[in-house]
Amino acid sequence: MPIPNPDLRPLGRSNLRVSAVSLGCWPIAGVTSLGVTEASSLATLEATIEAGINFLDTAYIYGHQGESETLIRLALVECSPSRRDQLVIATKGGLHWDDNKKMVHDASPEALRRECETSLQRLGTDRVELYYLHAPDPDVPLEESAGELKRLMDEGKTQSVGVSNLDLQQLQAFQEVCPITAFQPPYNMILRDIETDIVPWCIEQQISICIYWPLMKGLLAGKLPRDHQFDPKDGRPKYPMFQGDEWEKNQDLIDDLRPIAESAGKTLAQLTINWAIQQPGITTAICGAKRPDQIKDTAGAMGWQLNEQQQQAVDVALERRGQPVTRWAV
Protein backbone atom coordinates (compact mmCIF):
# COMPACT_ATOMS: atom_id res chain seq x y z
CA MET A 1 0.00 0.00 0.00
CA PRO A 2 1.29 3.49 -0.77
CA ILE A 3 2.18 5.83 2.07
CA PRO A 4 -0.39 8.66 2.25
CA ASN A 5 1.02 11.85 0.79
CA PRO A 6 -0.22 15.19 2.12
CA ASP A 7 1.50 17.07 -0.72
CA LEU A 8 -0.93 16.30 -3.56
CA ARG A 9 -1.66 19.16 -5.91
CA PRO A 10 -4.33 19.84 -8.54
CA LEU A 11 -3.25 19.07 -12.10
CA GLY A 12 -4.43 22.05 -14.11
CA ARG A 13 -8.21 22.38 -14.26
CA SER A 14 -8.69 18.60 -14.13
CA ASN A 15 -9.98 16.69 -11.12
CA LEU A 16 -6.61 14.92 -10.86
CA ARG A 17 -4.25 15.43 -7.94
CA VAL A 18 -0.58 14.59 -8.25
CA SER A 19 2.41 14.36 -5.95
CA ALA A 20 4.81 17.30 -5.90
CA VAL A 21 7.59 14.90 -6.88
CA SER A 22 6.92 12.53 -9.76
CA LEU A 23 8.91 9.66 -11.21
CA GLY A 24 10.61 10.21 -14.55
CA CYS A 25 10.65 6.79 -16.20
CA TRP A 26 13.35 7.39 -18.82
CA PRO A 27 16.19 5.81 -16.76
CA ILE A 28 14.40 2.49 -16.24
CA ALA A 29 14.19 2.08 -20.02
CA GLY A 30 17.95 1.47 -20.00
CA VAL A 31 18.70 3.38 -23.21
CA THR A 32 21.31 5.73 -21.76
CA SER A 33 21.61 4.52 -18.15
CA LEU A 34 24.19 1.90 -17.26
CA GLY A 35 23.49 -0.97 -14.91
CA VAL A 36 19.74 -1.05 -15.45
CA THR A 37 18.07 -4.42 -14.89
CA GLU A 38 14.43 -5.44 -14.97
CA ALA A 39 14.60 -6.35 -11.29
CA SER A 40 16.01 -2.97 -10.25
CA SER A 41 13.50 -1.13 -12.41
CA LEU A 42 10.55 -3.04 -10.97
CA ALA A 43 11.87 -2.39 -7.46
CA THR A 44 12.21 1.32 -8.27
CA LEU A 45 8.58 1.50 -9.39
CA GLU A 46 7.46 -0.27 -6.21
CA ALA A 47 9.55 2.07 -4.07
CA THR A 48 7.97 5.04 -5.86
CA ILE A 49 4.49 4.10 -4.67
CA GLU A 50 5.73 3.29 -1.17
CA ALA A 51 7.28 6.78 -1.00
CA GLY A 52 3.92 8.43 -1.63
CA ILE A 53 4.50 9.33 -5.28
CA ASN A 54 1.45 8.72 -7.46
CA PHE A 55 2.52 10.47 -10.69
CA LEU A 56 4.51 8.53 -13.31
CA ASP A 57 5.97 10.21 -16.39
CA THR A 58 6.85 8.00 -19.33
CA ALA A 59 6.73 8.15 -23.14
CA TYR A 60 6.35 6.02 -26.25
CA ILE A 61 10.05 6.56 -26.97
CA TYR A 62 11.27 5.57 -23.48
CA GLY A 63 12.96 2.37 -24.55
CA HIS A 64 13.65 1.13 -28.04
CA GLN A 65 10.84 -1.39 -27.60
CA GLY A 66 8.71 0.52 -25.11
CA GLU A 67 10.46 -0.96 -22.09
CA SER A 68 9.47 1.85 -19.73
CA GLU A 69 5.73 1.50 -20.37
CA THR A 70 5.93 -2.29 -20.22
CA LEU A 71 7.69 -2.18 -16.85
CA ILE A 72 4.95 0.07 -15.45
CA ARG A 73 2.39 -2.54 -16.48
CA LEU A 74 4.36 -5.36 -14.91
CA ALA A 75 5.06 -3.54 -11.65
CA LEU A 76 1.97 -1.50 -11.00
CA VAL A 77 -0.97 -2.51 -13.16
CA GLU A 78 -1.02 -6.28 -13.65
CA CYS A 79 0.16 -7.17 -10.15
CA SER A 80 -2.63 -5.19 -8.48
CA PRO A 81 -5.50 -3.96 -10.66
CA SER A 82 -6.90 -1.93 -7.76
CA ARG A 83 -3.67 0.06 -7.69
CA ARG A 84 -4.36 1.42 -11.16
CA ASP A 85 -6.95 3.87 -9.84
CA GLN A 86 -4.37 5.29 -7.41
CA LEU A 87 -1.97 6.20 -10.21
CA VAL A 88 -1.75 9.22 -12.47
CA ILE A 89 0.08 8.01 -15.56
CA ALA A 90 1.40 10.43 -18.16
CA THR A 91 2.87 9.30 -21.45
CA LYS A 92 3.84 11.10 -24.64
CA GLY A 93 3.72 10.71 -28.39
CA GLY A 94 5.28 12.32 -31.43
CA LEU A 95 8.78 10.81 -31.23
CA HIS A 96 9.88 7.28 -32.15
CA TRP A 97 13.00 5.26 -32.95
CA ASP A 98 13.68 4.15 -36.51
CA ASP A 99 15.26 0.82 -37.44
CA ASN A 100 18.72 2.33 -36.86
CA LYS A 101 17.74 3.53 -33.37
CA LYS A 102 17.71 7.11 -34.52
CA MET A 103 15.14 9.45 -32.98
CA VAL A 104 12.48 10.61 -35.45
CA HIS A 105 9.88 13.38 -35.11
CA ASP A 106 6.41 12.45 -36.33
CA ALA A 107 3.52 14.29 -34.73
CA SER A 108 1.09 13.66 -37.57
CA PRO A 109 -2.42 12.69 -36.48
CA GLU A 110 -1.88 9.14 -37.71
CA ALA A 111 1.36 8.70 -35.76
CA LEU A 112 -0.04 10.22 -32.56
CA ARG A 113 -3.06 7.91 -32.64
CA ARG A 114 -0.94 4.85 -33.39
CA GLU A 115 1.54 5.65 -30.63
CA CYS A 116 -1.18 6.43 -28.10
CA GLU A 117 -2.95 3.13 -28.75
CA THR A 118 0.35 1.21 -28.60
CA SER A 119 1.23 2.93 -25.32
CA LEU A 120 -2.12 1.90 -23.83
CA GLN A 121 -1.43 -1.73 -24.80
CA ARG A 122 2.04 -1.63 -23.28
CA LEU A 123 0.70 -0.05 -20.09
CA GLY A 124 -2.13 -2.56 -19.85
CA THR A 125 -4.76 0.13 -19.41
CA ASP A 126 -7.66 1.58 -21.36
CA ARG A 127 -6.67 5.19 -20.73
CA VAL A 128 -3.98 7.44 -19.36
CA GLU A 129 -4.63 10.42 -17.18
CA LEU A 130 -2.37 12.71 -19.23
CA TYR A 131 -1.12 12.42 -22.81
CA TYR A 132 1.56 14.84 -24.00
CA LEU A 133 2.71 16.00 -27.36
CA HIS A 134 6.36 15.15 -26.74
CA ALA A 135 7.72 17.83 -29.06
CA PRO A 136 6.46 19.87 -32.01
CA ASP A 137 7.06 18.39 -35.45
CA PRO A 138 8.52 20.96 -37.88
CA ASP A 139 6.84 19.14 -40.76
CA VAL A 140 3.34 19.02 -39.23
CA PRO A 141 1.22 22.08 -38.42
CA LEU A 142 0.85 22.29 -34.66
CA GLU A 143 -2.90 22.68 -35.04
CA GLU A 144 -3.11 19.23 -36.67
CA SER A 145 -1.28 17.61 -33.76
CA ALA A 146 -3.49 19.47 -31.29
CA GLY A 147 -6.64 18.41 -33.11
CA GLU A 148 -5.73 14.73 -32.90
CA LEU A 149 -4.93 14.94 -29.18
CA LYS A 150 -8.30 16.62 -28.66
CA ARG A 151 -9.96 13.69 -30.43
CA LEU A 152 -8.07 11.16 -28.31
CA MET A 153 -9.28 13.00 -25.21
CA ASP A 154 -12.87 13.13 -26.47
CA GLU A 155 -12.70 9.36 -27.04
CA GLY A 156 -11.54 8.75 -23.46
CA LYS A 157 -8.12 7.39 -24.37
CA THR A 158 -6.64 10.17 -22.26
CA GLN A 159 -8.29 12.13 -19.51
CA SER A 160 -6.32 15.30 -20.29
CA VAL A 161 -3.72 16.66 -22.71
CA GLY A 162 -0.30 18.16 -22.14
CA VAL A 163 2.53 19.58 -24.22
CA SER A 164 6.29 19.61 -23.85
CA ASN A 165 9.11 21.66 -25.33
CA LEU A 166 6.94 24.44 -26.82
CA ASP A 167 7.54 28.17 -26.69
CA LEU A 168 4.85 30.63 -25.60
CA GLN A 169 3.56 31.32 -29.10
CA GLN A 170 3.23 27.60 -29.75
CA LEU A 171 1.47 27.07 -26.42
CA GLN A 172 -1.06 29.72 -27.31
CA ALA A 173 -1.66 28.23 -30.76
CA PHE A 174 -2.12 24.73 -29.33
CA GLN A 175 -4.53 26.04 -26.67
CA GLU A 176 -6.72 27.51 -29.43
CA VAL A 177 -7.43 23.97 -30.65
CA CYS A 178 -7.09 21.75 -27.58
CA PRO A 179 -7.24 22.66 -23.89
CA ILE A 180 -3.88 22.18 -22.18
CA THR A 181 -3.79 20.69 -18.69
CA ALA A 182 -0.02 20.53 -18.22
CA PHE A 183 3.15 21.92 -19.74
CA GLN A 184 6.51 20.16 -19.34
CA PRO A 185 9.68 22.27 -19.63
CA PRO A 186 13.19 22.06 -18.14
CA TYR A 187 13.54 24.21 -15.02
CA ASN A 188 15.80 24.47 -11.99
CA MET A 189 17.76 27.01 -9.95
CA ILE A 190 20.09 27.86 -12.83
CA LEU A 191 17.81 27.25 -15.82
CA ARG A 192 14.95 29.69 -15.41
CA ASP A 193 14.03 31.08 -18.83
CA ILE A 194 10.35 30.13 -18.43
CA GLU A 195 9.90 32.60 -15.58
CA THR A 196 9.85 35.54 -17.98
CA ASP A 197 6.72 34.74 -19.97
CA ILE A 198 5.61 31.11 -19.85
CA VAL A 199 5.10 30.79 -16.09
CA PRO A 200 2.86 33.87 -15.81
CA TRP A 201 0.82 32.70 -18.82
CA CYS A 202 0.40 29.19 -17.42
CA ILE A 203 -0.69 30.60 -14.06
CA GLU A 204 -3.23 32.80 -15.82
CA GLN A 205 -4.52 29.85 -17.86
CA GLN A 206 -4.49 27.45 -14.87
CA ILE A 207 -2.09 25.12 -16.64
CA SER A 208 0.15 23.00 -14.42
CA ILE A 209 3.89 23.16 -15.00
CA CYS A 210 5.55 19.77 -14.61
CA ILE A 211 9.27 20.39 -14.74
CA TYR A 212 12.09 18.12 -15.80
CA TRP A 213 15.82 18.49 -15.01
CA PRO A 214 15.16 19.85 -11.48
CA LEU A 215 18.71 18.77 -10.61
CA MET A 216 20.17 19.88 -13.96
CA LYS A 217 21.29 16.39 -14.92
CA GLY A 218 22.71 15.72 -11.47
CA LEU A 219 24.71 18.94 -11.18
CA LEU A 220 22.55 20.39 -8.40
CA ALA A 221 22.74 17.21 -6.36
CA GLY A 222 26.25 18.32 -5.46
CA LYS A 223 27.95 15.02 -6.16
CA LEU A 224 30.20 16.21 -8.99
CA PRO A 225 33.37 17.76 -7.54
CA ARG A 226 35.10 20.71 -9.20
CA ASP A 227 37.79 18.46 -10.65
CA HIS A 228 35.34 15.86 -11.95
CA GLN A 229 36.48 14.26 -15.20
CA PHE A 230 33.55 13.38 -17.44
CA ASP A 231 33.57 10.15 -19.37
CA PRO A 232 33.94 10.82 -23.13
CA LYS A 233 30.55 9.12 -23.60
CA ASP A 234 28.88 11.46 -21.08
CA GLY A 235 26.77 14.03 -22.92
CA ARG A 236 26.61 16.57 -20.11
CA PRO A 237 29.73 18.59 -20.98
CA LYS A 238 27.99 19.89 -24.11
CA TYR A 239 25.78 22.06 -21.87
CA PRO A 240 27.26 25.47 -20.92
CA MET A 241 26.63 24.99 -17.19
CA PHE A 242 29.15 22.12 -17.21
CA GLN A 243 31.90 24.22 -18.82
CA GLY A 244 34.45 26.88 -17.86
CA ASP A 245 33.33 29.85 -15.79
CA GLU A 246 29.75 28.60 -15.63
CA TRP A 247 30.95 25.35 -14.08
CA GLU A 248 32.93 27.26 -11.45
CA LYS A 249 30.00 29.56 -10.65
CA ASN A 250 27.72 26.57 -10.27
CA GLN A 251 30.19 24.88 -7.94
CA ASP A 252 30.27 28.10 -5.87
CA LEU A 253 26.47 27.98 -5.68
CA ILE A 254 26.58 24.38 -4.50
CA ASP A 255 29.12 25.32 -1.83
CA ASP A 256 26.74 28.07 -0.63
CA LEU A 257 23.72 25.77 -0.62
CA ARG A 258 25.30 22.79 1.12
CA PRO A 259 25.28 24.24 4.69
CA ILE A 260 21.68 25.41 4.21
CA ALA A 261 20.64 21.87 3.34
CA GLU A 262 22.53 20.55 6.35
CA SER A 263 20.80 23.06 8.64
CA ALA A 264 17.44 21.82 7.35
CA GLY A 265 18.44 18.19 7.82
CA LYS A 266 18.08 17.53 4.11
CA THR A 267 20.32 16.42 1.27
CA LEU A 268 21.37 18.99 -1.30
CA ALA A 269 19.20 17.24 -3.89
CA GLN A 270 16.19 17.47 -1.59
CA LEU A 271 16.85 21.17 -1.02
CA THR A 272 17.12 22.06 -4.71
CA ILE A 273 14.05 20.03 -5.68
CA ASN A 274 12.09 21.53 -2.79
CA TRP A 275 13.07 25.01 -3.97
CA ALA A 276 11.72 24.20 -7.44
CA ILE A 277 8.36 22.82 -6.29
CA GLN A 278 7.83 25.86 -4.08
CA GLN A 279 8.14 28.29 -7.00
CA PRO A 280 4.98 29.94 -8.38
CA GLY A 281 3.20 27.86 -11.00
CA ILE A 282 5.26 24.70 -10.49
CA THR A 283 3.06 21.68 -9.76
CA THR A 284 5.56 18.82 -9.76
CA ALA A 285 9.23 18.04 -10.34
CA ILE A 286 9.90 15.00 -12.52
CA CYS A 287 12.81 13.11 -11.00
CA GLY A 288 14.40 10.23 -12.83
CA ALA A 289 15.54 7.13 -10.96
CA LYS A 290 16.79 3.67 -11.80
CA ARG A 291 17.20 2.36 -8.24
CA PRO A 292 14.89 2.43 -5.20
CA ASP A 293 17.30 4.50 -3.09
CA GLN A 294 17.32 7.27 -5.68
CA ILE A 295 13.57 7.84 -5.72
CA LYS A 296 13.34 7.48 -1.94
CA ASP A 297 15.88 10.29 -1.60
CA THR A 298 14.13 12.63 -4.01
CA ALA A 299 10.74 11.89 -2.45
CA GLY A 300 12.19 13.50 0.66
CA ALA A 301 11.90 16.86 -1.12
CA MET A 302 8.15 16.84 -0.44
CA GLY A 303 6.17 17.85 2.59
CA TRP A 304 8.33 20.58 4.15
CA GLN A 305 9.51 24.15 3.66
CA LEU A 306 12.59 26.10 4.57
CA ASN A 307 12.25 28.48 7.50
CA GLU A 308 12.58 32.21 6.83
CA GLN A 309 16.26 32.36 7.69
CA GLN A 310 17.09 29.39 5.45
CA GLN A 311 15.04 30.86 2.60
CA GLN A 312 16.90 34.14 2.88
CA ALA A 313 20.19 32.26 2.76
CA VAL A 314 19.08 30.53 -0.46
CA ASP A 315 18.12 33.90 -1.93
CA VAL A 316 21.56 35.28 -1.11
CA ALA A 317 23.22 32.26 -2.73
CA LEU A 318 21.15 32.69 -5.89
CA GLU A 319 21.89 36.40 -6.07
CA ARG A 320 25.60 35.66 -5.73
CA ARG A 321 25.21 33.25 -8.64
CA GLY A 322 23.54 36.02 -10.64
CA GLN A 323 20.08 34.47 -10.51
CA PRO A 324 17.08 36.73 -9.79
CA VAL A 325 15.03 36.21 -6.67
CA THR A 326 11.44 36.18 -7.86
CA ARG A 327 8.50 37.01 -5.61
CA TRP A 328 5.21 36.86 -7.47
CA ALA A 329 1.68 37.35 -6.28
CA VAL A 330 -0.20 34.31 -7.48
CORDACOR-V223835 format. One line per field, one symbol per residue. psi: psi as a letter, one per 30 degrees, with the letter a starting at -180 (. if undefined). A space follows every 50 residues. Layout:
# CORDACOR-V223835
psi=???
This chain:
# CORDACOR-V223835
psi=klkkjfikkkjbglgkklkfklkkgeeffgefklgkleeeeeeeeeeeef fgkgjkjalegikfggeeeeeeeeefeefieffeffkjkklllfklkafg hkkkkjhleeeeeeeeeeeeeefhlfllfkkkjelkjfgkkeeeeeeeee eeeefgfkflkllkhlleeeeeeeffekkkekkjlkkafgjgeffeeeee eeeefhkkjjklhfgihfegfggjlegkjkkffkfeffkefgkbeeeeee eeeeeefefeeeffglleeeeeeeeeffkkfkelkjjlkflefefeefff flgllkleeeeeeeeeeeeefgkljkjkk.
